[in-house]
Amino acid sequence: MASDDDPLISIVTVNYNGKIYLEKLFDSILSLDYPQEKLQIIMVDNNSTDDSIKFVRNRYPAVEIVALKENRGYAGGNNEGLKIARGDYIALVNNDCTVNPDWIRQMLPLFRQSSEGSRIGAVGPKVVFYWPYIPLQMIARSADFKEDAKVLKNSRRLGVMVSGAGIRTRKTGKNLDRGQADGAEIRYLEGFYPAETDAKGRVFRWTNESAVMALPIVDSDEDLVLKLKLSSYLTPNKLKLVIGEEILSEIRLTRRPVNIVLKIPRNFFKYKKDIINSCGVKINRSLYSRDRGFCSFDDGQYSGIEEIFALSGSSFMADRRMFEDCGFFDEDFFTYYEDIDLFWRARLKGWKHFFTPNTTVRHHHCGTGKEWSPEFTYYVLRNRLLMIYKNGWPILFFRCYAAFIVSKFIHTIYHLGGLLRNRRVSRIDIPIRFKIFFQFFYYLVKFFPKRIKVRSQKRASDRSICEWFRDF
């Protein structure tokens, strides 16, 4: 039963070939503990080719569909939804998410604490990865990696080399060699060095003495099967695999790779945990952003409502007056950093943003976009610089742009040095950095009017932005 105190809420999601996620998203929205007559549900489709529109139109007639003739990204898609949103508050959620029934009810009360002197612009929930995970600890002896009989200054302690990891359930038998199962991927958390590739392009990772691999539970009714190829830097070596307080297996390893298949019975699922995607966004002095808690197990470390610099664009609710005051997303960003740009602009106009741990959203993460693909890398690197140029003070921009140029050459030299030492690490970012360097002369001119507008209309000081800088 609707109450007069329940404001109209507009919910906007942007879709691009995400049909496989839409059923769970809209089912979760229609199960909200909030009057359906007080909800306006909008899907903006970025010219999908997977029959997403037909599916939603037939299955969810209450959803208002905005069909675009081209892919306008996260920014352009959400802007089209914002244009027709009628709600006093507007909730944005990615198409590859599902929301808890109390999603609206837990965020809405914070806006009621807003006042003229302390305007609350946006509130965000705890966002975790979609699947629960089992933490698999790998324990083995390690030694300093040596080259030409000398320990390098930046030497690594190498334990076990892991490659070809994949999971499956007995029922599906899917994705054994891909490291993914129904959109769930194995996550390499503590104790792993960055991924490398061998001469044949095969990906592998080294552990230190102890490392944690997180395995997604894609079917709680079926045992899990883990397949991986293992070898050791020290020979012989003994690898101990531990889940919770129980030893799953002990394996003798040498430098010769061996294929291992491990069955993980369901009784180990009692050790499952959620992995955090975002508990709000923090920034450092170089204006790199990072999701708080990203890829760490949810052990209650973010248990209180608190003000934060920005929120994850995957799910948040905003006062429509913030959009009216600050404008919509900048469509020149297309995707990535357009959310941080919006929240920075809002802060410069005096709006505050809060995180609440009292409701949770589950997120597949890059469900319709591949993390650290060439496109992902380009937009992340480029848009950070555009954001700083548009919103920041001159010294901040020149410092960050100079650091970008210097790092471009350092990364290139380091990569070439690694190739000479036969350490093949995939670095798709290097040609992208050069591309951005040359493009930026054009963007300096194009974004100058936007910069003038933002800087001339700000009500908050740059010092107030500096107070949000964190060390990471």
GIBEL-V436712 format. One record per helix or strand. SS is the DSSP state (H for helix, E for strand). FROM is the first residue (numbers start at 1). TO is the last residue. If there is no record, write none. Layout:
BEGIN
ss: [SS/SS]
from: [FROM/FROM]
to: [TO/TO]
END
This chain:
BEGIN
ss: [E/H/H/E/H/E/H/E/E/H/E/E/E/E/E/E/E/E/E/E/E/E/E/E/E/E/E/E/E/H/E/E/E/E/E/E/E/E/H/H/H/E/H/H/E/H/H/H/E]
from: [9/19/36/39/52/64/73/89/97/103/115/118/133/143/146/150/157/160/180/184/187/192/196/203/210/224/237/246/258/266/273/275/281/289/297/306/310/315/320/331/338/351/374/394/424/429/448/462/469]
to: [15/30/38/45/59/67/84/93/99/111/115/129/139/144/147/151/158/169/181/185/188/192/197/207/216/232/243/253/264/271/273/278/283/291/297/308/310/319/326/333/348/363/391/420/424/446/457/466/469]
END
